[in-house]
Structures are given as structure tokens and as C-alpha cells.
Amino acid sequence: MINIKLAGIFIILGTSLNLINGFTGQFSLGHAGFMAVGAYVGAICTVKFNLPFPVALIAGSLAAAGIGFLIGLPTLRLRGDYLAIATLGFGEIIRVMFLNWAYVGGAHGFVITRRYTSFAWLAAMVVLTVLVLRNWINSAHGRACIAVREDEIAASAMGINTTVYKVAAFTIGAFFAGLAGVLYAHAFFIISPQSFGFLRSVETLIIVVLGGMGSLTGSVLAAVLLTFLSMVLAPWPYQRMIIYSLALILMMVFRPSGLMGSKEFDLPSLVLPKKEGERVGGAS
């Protein structure tokens, strides 16, 4: 049962990172940091202040979004590998901060008194995440993000404020990563900083690349597939990341666009060829 919950949480993580990496073209490796902020803020709300779970969901998501906005303003002026290194450093700073914060248990972990993450809550949040991201991508804002990804200089020349849209995508992605963090924290009885390290960001990036950069459907499929692989590979925890890496290399060699490429699961688009000029990101 816990694997089903993990699949839902990874769907939220993967689709939110795809907005940043896949649709806006920014290379972020700090998604686990936003997840950690949401997890700890949500846990503080329910454990320390006895607030209702919906309040914890909102507080954790908004806290992660706020951090994402503050981090995004300076770092999104960077590009490519420099941006990846900056966001990776941010994720490690967040992890070390919680590691040394005695108020939330430090290295011993933060004990959660009650599991609020039911299947109903998880399903509702997954649907909400996918719908919000899908509507954003299919809107004028989403098309602006895609224009930034395709050619930032040309997008700027057309009058698109590239900084605004990059920060907006980064903030929205951080919001849903924080939401995933709150759900993750309340799916277990304890959380620790080790749960939000570099490997968590890599796993999320693998979901995006495996599913397809610029495909929400691909991220959903990849999240379910990787959760199933984690369950199968549970007896070999130390070899799991090696197998993930090999699978990622094979995918990049034989299908570099991922499982879905930039397509979405939509029956008309599967049966009929795409019209010339149709926007990237799938049909609705």
C-alpha cells in the first residue's frame, strides 16, 4: 500500500519538475530541497501546533513556493550547468539546515504522530496537480514558458519577460514539490534529512527524462514505473541507483525523447497526425 502512495507522491514531484526542466528549459537539481521544506513545515503544523491537515498542506506548499521564489530570482539568471550546480547547492543547504535543527529532531528524524495521507487525499492532490499544471501549460503563460525553452533570446525579442516566466515556473514547481513533501511526511511515522538528499533530486530528474521532457503524461507513467522498479529492487538497495543509471543511459541511446517525448496521452493525437505548428506540450 505504501508503494501506491509513493507512486502518487512521485507523480506530483515529476510533473512539477517537468514544468521547470521540460517546459521552461531550466536545469534544476534542487527539487528535493523544496520537498523537504514542505515536509518539515507541514509536520511542524500538525505535530507542534496541532493544526488540521489541510492547513499543513497549504502552509507547506506556500513555504516551498516562497523559498522557490526567493531562490529563483538570483539563480535563474544562470543557465545550464551553472543553474544545476546552484540549485543542487540550495538543496544541500536545506538538508544540512534540517540536519542540525534540534527543534525538528535533527539527524534523529522528526516523529509524525499520525498518518494523514490517505488514498483519498493523495488521489485528490494528484488530480489537482496535473489539472493545474495542464491548464497552465495550455494557457498563454505556458506557451510563453515553452518559447523561453525553445529560444530565450528570441522570446525576449518578441516582448516576453523571460525572467518573470522562469521565476513563475520555478515558484509553481516548488509549490507542488512542497505539496508532495507534506504528503510524504504524513505517509510515514518519521522523516529525516536523509530522505531529501541529492539522490531524491536525481530520482525526480530520472522520472522527467524517462517520461519525456515536456510531457505530463510521460512523468505520470515514469513515476509509476520507477515506483514499481523500486519495489522489485528492494532487496538490492545499494545497486538500485546503478540500475537506474543504466536504464537512463539506455533510454538516452535508444529513445532520447523519453517514453512519451513531448506528447500527451490523448486519443485524437494518437490516431491523427499532428498539424503543422501545433504547440509542444500535447493537445487537450
N, C-alpha and C positions, 0 to 999 in steps of 0.2 A: 504493500500500500504506500509506503514511504517513497518508493520509486516513481509512482504515479504523481505524487506531489512534487517530487524533484523535477519531473518532466515539465510540469506546468510552470514551475519557477524558472527553469532554463528557457522555456518559450518566451517568457517575459524578458529575461536577460538578453537572449539572442535577437529578438525583434527590436528591442530598444537600442542595442549596439549597432544593428544594421542601419538604423536611421542615421547614425553618426558616420559609420565606416562605409556602408554600402550606398546610401542615397545621397549623402553630402560629401563623401570622399575624404573625410578626415580620419587619420590613422590613430585611434585611441587605444591604449593598453591599460587604462585605469578604471575600467568598469567595476572591478571588484571593490575598489575604494568607495564608490557610490553605493554599492550594495551593502558594504559594511556600515556606512553612515546610517542608511535606512534601518538596518537590522538593530543596531545599538540604540538609536533614538526610539524606535518602536518598542524595543524591550524595556527601555527606561520608562516609557509612558505606562506600560501595563504592569511592570513589576514594582517600580519605585513609587509611582504616583497612582496606581490602581485606576487608570483611565480606561474607557471602553476600547475594544479592539479597533473599531472604525476610526477613532481619534488617533490611535497609534499608526494606522495605515496612512492617514493624511499627514501626520506630523513627520513620520519617517520619509515619506516621499518628498514633502516640501523641503525638509532639511537637506536631502541629497540634491534636489534641484537647486537650492540656494548655493550649496558648495560647488555644484557644476557650473553655475553662472559665474561665481567668483573666480573659479579656476579657468573657465573658458575665456574670459576677457583677455588675460595676458597670453595664455598658451596657444590660443587659436591663431595668433599672428605667426606662429611657426607652421612648418609644413613637413610632411613626410616623416622621415626617421626622427627628426628633431622633436616633432609633436609626440611621436610614440614614446620617446625617452622621457619627455616632460610629464606625460600622463602616467607613465609607469612609475616615475618618481613620486608623483602625487599619491598613487595607490599604496606605495610602500610607506609613505609618511603617515597616512591614515591608519594602516595596520599597526605600525610601531606606536602610534599615539594610544590606540586602544590596548595594545600590549602592556603599556606602562601606566594605565589609568586604573588605579585600585578601586575606584567607585563602581566600575563595571566588571570587577573580578580580575583584571589584568590577564596574565598568562594562564591563570587557572580557569578562565572562562566565566561567562555570565549565565547563571542558572535561570531558566524560564519556568515559572510556576505552573503555567497552563498552556496547553496546545490549542490555540485559537484557529489555526489554519486548517479549516475543514475543507472537504472537497467542494462544497457549495461556494465558499469564499474564494477558493482557488480558481474554480471554473469562471466565476463572475469576473475576477480580476484579469484572467487570461483573455476573455472575450472583450472586456473593456480596453485592455492594452492594444489588442490587434485592431479593434474598430477605430480607436483614436488615432493610432499610427497610420492606418489605411486612409482615413479621411484627410489627415494632414498631408500625406504623400500625394493624394489625388487632387489636392487643392492648389491654388496659385502659389502658396507658400512651399508646398512640396516640389512643384516644378522649378521654383527658384533654387531650392536646395540641389536639385538634380543639375541645374545649369551651373551651379558652383562646382559640382563634382566634375562635370564634363570639361569646363574651361573657365577657371575663376577670373582670368583677365577679361575674357570676352563677356562674361556675366556682368562684371563691373562696368564695362564699357556700355552695356545695354541699360544701365541705370539700377542694377540690382545691388543693394547694400550687402555685400558678401559677408562682412563681419557680423551684421545683425543675424543673418540666416545661419551662419555657422554657430554662433553662440546660442541661438534659439534651438537648433537641433541638438546641441550638446546639453542644454538645460533640460529639454524634454527627455532625451535619452537617460540623463541622470535621474530624473523624476521616476521613471519606470524601473530603473535599476534599484532605486531606494525602495520602491514598492515591492520588488522581488525580495529585497533584503528583509523587510518586515515579515513577509510571508515565510521566508526561510527561517527566521528566528523563532517564529511561533509554530513551526512544524516539528521542532526538536525541543528537548528539555534543557539544552545548553548550547551556547555559541561561544566560539573562541576566535581570536585574531587569526589563527592559522587557517580558518575556514575561508578567509578573504585575501589570501596571498596572491602572488603572481600567477600561480597555476590556475586559479579561478578565472582570472582575466584571459589566460590563454585558452581555457576550455570554452569560454564565451566567444572568443575570436574564431575558434575552430568551428563552432556552430554557424557563425556568419559565413565563413569561407566555404564550408562543406555544403550548406544550403544554397548559397548563391548570393553574391554581393548585389543588393538591390532587389531582393525577393523576400517578402514577409513569409510567404508560404514555405519557401525553402528553409528559413530559420525555424519554423514550426516543425517541419519534417526532420531536420537535422537535430533539433533538441530532443525529440522523441527517440531518434536513432542512437544518439550518444548516451542517453539515459539507459537504453536497453543494453548497449555495449558495456556500460559501467557495471550493470548488474551481472552480465556474463563474465566480466573480467574481475569481479570482486575478489576471487581467490588469489589474484596476482596484482595487488595494488601498486607495487613498485614498477611493474612492467607496463602498466596501463598507459602512461603518458608516452612511452616509446611506441606502443601500438597506435596511439592517436597520431603521433608524428608521422609514422609510416603511412597511415591511412590518408593523412593530409597531403603527403608528398605524392602518393599515387593519384589522388584526386587532382592535384595541380598538373600532373603529367598527362593524364588521360581525359580529364574533364575540368579544365581550368576555370570554367564559369560556374562550377558547383552543380548540385543536383538539379536546381531549377533555373540556373542562370539568373536573368533579370525578370523571369516570367512569374506570374501568379497562377494559382490553380483556378481556372475559370473555363468552364466547358466551351463557350463560344471561341475563346482564344486557342483552345487545344484543337478544335475541329477546323476552324477557319484560319487562314494565314493572316499575319498582322498587316495592317495597312501601313503604307509608307508614311513616315512622320509620326506614327503613334508614339506617345511618350513612353520612356523607360519607366519601369516600376509596375507594370501589369495593368490589366483592364479591370474595370469594376462591373 
